[in-house]
Amino acid sequence: MNTATDTAIQAAAAIVEDYFTAPVRTLLDWVDPFAAEVFDARAAGPLTRSRIDALVEPHALRTLDLPGVPVYGAGFIAAIDLLSDAHSHLAWWQGEDRRQLVLASQSLNKENIDYSALEWFRVPMATGEPHVAGPYVDYLCSDEYTITIAVPAEVDGRRIGVAGLDLLVSSVEQDLTHRFAALGCEVTLTNGVGRVVVSTDPRWATGDSVRGSGLADLPRVACAGVALEVIVDPR
């Protein structure tokens, strides 16, 4: 890697790290106070969907107002069987109208979905660490290519679910590609399993695999704090 390429790739990684720091920090800032609220609520009686929703809503709405990052949706996804009146539950607000998502009205049995195997839930619940998942088509909420950032919540050492937020890839692309373009080389952002998130190179689209492609042998660097990598083509 020559000096110019090294400078460009480090600058690209810094752009990504800066961009994702604020949403991760926002979730970290409210997940512990929220968990304390759940602890107090549980002491007063069974946890229900309506009680959890009331606790989550102010945190979710503040997250939707995060400046500088286009948060599409935010809220809390409960651990399976945490609640007394539901097997699973998403306390979630999204969109320009900041409306609560009601899965039962959208599709039969969506309210009972087992999301425990989905990356955005499974990984932070297993590791206890923040996780960036995507891009994937979010059939639960937006039906669009999405990145989900999730942080686990704990009460008495038990993980009770994850606080999360969604970023639409189309909005992330608008924010990042012009910053990457200023570096004077083609920059591609990929996730932890080698799928393209966004790219300034028109040959690569969201969801493309790096494996076996022309991207595989190009210089790359991991972005600190998020499971993402940047690849540069100095051309």
C-alpha positions in Angstrom: 0.0 0.0 0.0 1.5 3.3 -1.0 1.4 6.5 1.1 -1.5 8.1 -0.7 -3.6 4.9 -0.6 -2.8 4.5 3.1 -3.8 8.1 3.8 -7.1 7.6 1.9 -8.1 4.4 3.6 -7.4 5.7 7.0 -9.4 8.8 6.2 -12.3 6.7 5.0 -12.2 4.6 8.2 -12.2 7.8 10.2 -15.3 9.0 8.3 -17.2 5.8 9.1 -16.1 5.7 12.8 -17.2 9.3 13.2 -20.5 8.7 11.5 -21.5 5.7 13.6 -20.1 6.9 17.0 -23.1 9.1 17.7 -25.9 6.5 17.2 -24.0 3.9 19.2 -23.4 6.4 22.0 -27.0 7.5 22.0 -28.1 3.9 22.7 -25.5 3.4 25.3 -26.6 6.5 27.1 -30.2 5.4 27.5 -30.0 1.6 27.8 -28.9 1.5 31.5 -31.4 4.1 32.7 -34.1 2.3 30.8 -33.0 -1.0 32.4 -33.3 0.6 35.8 -36.8 1.7 35.0 -37.7 -1.8 34.0 -36.3 -3.1 37.3 -38.6 -0.7 39.2 -41.6 -1.5 37.0 -41.1 -5.2 37.5 -41.1 -4.8 41.2 -44.5 -3.1 41.0 -46.2 -5.9 39.0 -46.0 -8.0 35.8 -44.3 -6.5 32.8 -46.8 -6.0 29.9 -46.5 -4.5 26.4 -48.2 -1.3 27.5 -45.9 -0.8 30.5 -42.8 -1.4 28.4 -44.1 0.9 25.6 -44.6 3.7 28.1 -41.0 3.3 29.4 -39.5 3.1 25.9 -41.3 5.9 24.1 -39.4 8.9 25.5 -36.1 7.2 24.8 -37.1 6.2 21.3 -38.4 9.7 20.4 -35.2 11.3 21.6 -33.2 8.9 19.4 -35.2 9.8 16.4 -34.2 13.4 16.9 -30.5 12.6 16.9 -28.8 15.4 14.9 -26.6 14.6 11.9 -27.7 11.0 11.5 -30.9 10.0 9.7 -32.4 7.7 12.2 -35.5 6.0 10.7 -36.7 4.0 13.6 -35.8 3.4 17.3 -37.0 1.5 20.3 -36.6 -1.7 22.3 -36.9 -5.3 21.3 -37.8 -7.5 24.3 -36.3 -10.9 25.0 -38.5 -13.8 24.2 -41.0 -14.4 27.0 -39.9 -11.4 29.0 -43.4 -10.0 29.0 -46.5 -11.5 30.7 -48.8 -10.8 27.9 -46.7 -11.5 24.8 -44.2 -14.0 23.5 -42.2 -11.3 21.7 -42.6 -7.6 21.4 -41.1 -4.6 19.6 -41.6 -1.3 21.3 -40.7 0.7 18.2 -41.3 4.2 16.7 -40.4 5.1 13.2 -40.8 7.4 10.1 -41.3 11.1 9.7 -44.6 10.9 11.6 -42.8 9.2 14.6 -45.6 6.7 14.8 -45.4 3.5 16.9 -45.1 0.4 14.8 -48.0 -2.0 15.2 -46.9 -5.3 13.7 -50.2 -7.1 14.3 -52.0 -4.8 11.9 -49.4 -5.4 9.1 -49.2 -9.1 8.7 -50.7 -12.2 10.2 -48.7 -13.5 13.2 -45.9 -10.9 12.8 -46.6 -9.9 16.4 -45.5 -13.4 17.4 -42.3 -13.6 15.3 -39.3 -15.2 16.9 -36.5 -12.7 16.1 -34.0 -14.4 18.5 -32.0 -15.8 15.5 -31.8 -12.5 13.7 -28.3 -10.9 13.7 -29.3 -7.6 15.1 -30.8 -9.3 18.2 -28.8 -12.5 18.5 -25.3 -11.0 18.4 -25.7 -8.3 21.1 -27.6 -10.7 23.3 -24.8 -13.2 23.0 -21.9 -10.9 23.4 -23.2 -8.2 25.6 -21.7 -5.6 23.2 -23.1 -3.1 20.8 -23.5 -4.5 17.3 -24.0 -3.0 13.8 -26.1 -5.4 11.5 -26.8 -5.0 7.9 -27.4 -4.2 5.1 -30.5 -6.4 5.0 -34.0 -5.9 3.8 -36.1 -5.2 6.9 -39.3 -7.0 6.3 -40.5 -6.2 9.9 -40.4 -2.4 9.8 -39.4 -0.5 6.6 -39.2 -3.1 3.8 -36.0 -1.3 2.7 -32.3 -2.0 2.9 -31.5 -1.2 6.5 -28.6 -1.0 9.0 -29.6 -1.8 12.6 -27.5 -0.8 15.6 -28.4 -2.6 18.8 -27.2 -2.5 22.4 -28.2 -5.1 25.0 -30.1 -4.2 28.1 -29.5 -6.0 31.4 -31.5 -6.3 34.7 -29.8 -8.3 37.6 -27.3 -9.8 35.2 -30.0 -11.0 32.8 -30.2 -9.6 29.2 -33.8 -8.5 28.8 -33.6 -7.4 25.2 -31.9 -4.8 23.0 -32.2 -1.1 22.5 -31.9 -0.3 18.8 -32.2 2.1 16.0 -32.5 1.7 12.2 -30.7 3.7 9.5 -32.0 3.3 5.9 -29.1 2.4 3.6 -30.3 5.0 1.1 -29.9 7.7 3.6 -26.5 6.5 4.8 -25.4 6.4 1.2 -26.4 10.0 0.7 -24.4 11.0 3.8 -21.3 9.0 3.2 -20.6 8.7 -0.5 -19.9 12.4 -1.1 -17.5 12.4 1.9 -15.8 9.3 0.4 -15.7 10.9 -3.0 -13.7 13.8 -1.6 -10.8 11.4 -0.9 -10.0 11.0 -4.6 -10.4 7.3 -4.9 -13.2 4.7 -5.0 -14.3 3.7 -1.5 -16.5 0.8 -0.6 -17.9 0.2 2.9 -18.5 -3.5 3.8 -20.0 -5.3 6.7 -18.4 -8.1 8.8 -19.4 -10.8 6.4 -18.1 -9.1 3.3 -21.3 -7.6 1.9 -21.3 -4.1 0.4 -23.1 -1.4 2.4 -22.4 1.6 0.2 -19.8 2.3 -2.5 -18.7 5.2 -4.6 -17.8 2.7 -7.3 -20.8 2.2 -9.6 -19.7 -1.4 -10.2 -20.7 -2.4 -6.6 -24.2 -2.2 -5.2 -25.6 -2.7 -1.7 -25.6 -6.4 -0.8 -22.9 -7.5 -3.3 -20.4 -10.0 -1.9 -16.8 -9.0 -1.8 -15.8 -12.7 -2.0 -14.6 -13.6 -5.5 -15.0 -10.0 -6.8 -12.6 -7.3 -7.8 -12.8 -5.9 -4.3 -11.2 -8.9 -2.6 -7.6 -8.0 -3.3 -7.8 -4.3 -2.7 -6.4 -2.5 0.4 -8.8 -2.5 3.3 -9.0 -1.6 7.0 -11.3 -2.3 9.8 -13.3 0.6 11.4 -12.8 0.8 15.1 -15.9 0.3 17.3 -18.1 -1.1 14.5 -18.0 -4.4 12.6 -17.4 -2.6 9.2 -14.5 -2.3 6.8 -13.5 0.2 4.2 -11.9 -0.9 0.9 -10.2 1.6 -1.5 -9.4 1.3 -5.1 -6.7 4.0 -5.9 -7.1 3.5 -9.7 
